Amino acid sequence: MSADDGGSPLEAAAIGASGALLGAAVGLPFGVGVPAAIVAGANGAVCGWRRVYDWRTPKGAAAFALDSTWALPMTAAGLFANAVGAFARGGFVAELSHRANRQVYQRGFQPRRGFVITLGNVISGAGDTTKPRRARLITDHEDVHVWQARTLGPLYPLVYVGWMAAAGAVGVAAWATRHREASLGKVVETYAYYLNPLEWWAYSRDDHWPPSGKVPGIGWKHPAADRSRRAAERDGQASGSIADQDRSSDDHSRSKSASTSSENPNRLRWLYSQRCRLMSTPSRSRRPLTDVFHAASWRSDNESSSGASAKSSRSRSCARNSILPSDTSA
């Protein structure tokens, strides 16, 4: 591969030397300074040539530091996967590797056909990544395993393989006592592989739980992480809260308006005078206050009615109000 193919000799040299120094510093106290320096330096050179680490973010620097120190055993496994991928059919997938803190091969090291495998920061068996589902399998599922290996470091293979061995034995016993309706292989695979907490997390992160290969009714019922659903619920609750506040504000405004119009005599007198002016009814300044309240009641009735009924109600109200005690005595 040449620089014209996308390689970066300068970054390869710089990251390779830096990785070797980090690896030696970590390995020397345990008497493995030279092997650690070789593994970390080789990983840094390959990843630097391919421009794998994203130096624009703290995440990229953390990935390089972990690969060169705490996660060195998994980095060594990744170098093995790199060597196999260099000679296997299906090449390096630069589109999913460039500045993504991982290395992806279309085929490479693939012990089980149809399954993707992650060793250290190397993902093998990606397949046709032009298909959205395969690309998402790499970015959302296998990338979780890459970071699990970096975080757990030398504990990662112990946790993963240890679970498979212990849970596989439990699966055999479960098949013999409770799950004879399914095949032995499927039950053991469900316990040993699908119920592995590291796989459960990855499948959940991929929004693919439960997977199709898992025997129904066994193990975890719900995803380990369902952030999209929780985010939708939070958004819904926030929208509902805003709507409730708006409705409360509207109700408060209407209540305040009604209270103002019913408790302020001057306001009621003004409304009554306006009604009389519109209906050509004489307005008298000394009419009883009960008539003023009757005007407010008429206004409320007028707003809730429509059509001919409103006109007839208005005519009757005006007719009643025009016959006041002083007019009758006259």
Buried (B, 14 or more C-beta within 10 A) or exposed (E): EEEEEEBBEEBBBBBBBBBBBBBBBBBEEEEBBEBBBBBBBBBBBBBBBBBBBBEEEEEBBBBBBBBBBBBBBBBBBBBEBBEBBEEBEBEBBBEBBEEBBBBBBBBBBBEEEEEBBBBBBBBBBBBEBEEEEBBBBBBBBBBBBBBBBBEBBEBBBEBBEEBBEEBBEBBBEBBEEEBEEBEEEBBBBBBBBBBBEBBBBBBBBBBBBBEEEBBEEBBBEEBBBBEEEEEEEEEEEEEEEEEEEEEEEEEEEEEEEEEEBBEEEEBBBBBBBEBBEEEEBEEEEEBEEEBBBBBBEBBEBBEEBEEEEBEEBBEEBBEEBEEBEEEEEE
